[in-house]
Amino acid sequence: MHNAPGAAGREQLKRDCADALEALHRERRVDGLHGLADAIRTLGPEYRAHGELMQVAVRDRNDNTITWHLIHVLEKLEKEDVEARRPRRG
């Protein structure tokens, strides 16, 4: 089992998701998405379903589903970044 990536790994994963989304829409390429979906699964329980369902979508070549999961993972990662940068009260 993989450990969840640290902050640097999460930033790279965000870049990889954005690059995959662009490649999917510009060139209709899905190469490397199975591995990316596997990496998404390692982020924790709130991401696991996205990774698993994205793997099925890659296998079935369902571009709309792949796009949906990539966008939602990117939104979740960005939301976590914003919350992490927010000053803590105490």
C-alpha positions, 0 to 999 in steps of 0.5 A: 500500500502506498503512503499518501503523498506529502505537500510536494507530492500533492502539488505534483499530483495537481499538475499531473491532473491538470496536464492529463485534463489538457491532454484528454481534451486537446489530443484525446490522449489517456496514456498515463491516466491509469497510473494517475488514477492509482496515485489519486487513490493513495490520497485517502478515503475521500479520494479513493472512489475518484481513483477507482472510478477513474480507472474504470472510465479509462478502461472503458474510454469514457472521456466525460467520466474521466474529465468529471473525476479529474475536475473534482480531484483538482477542486478538492486539492485546491480547497485543501490548499486554501484551507491549509493557508488560512490562518488558524485562530487560537 
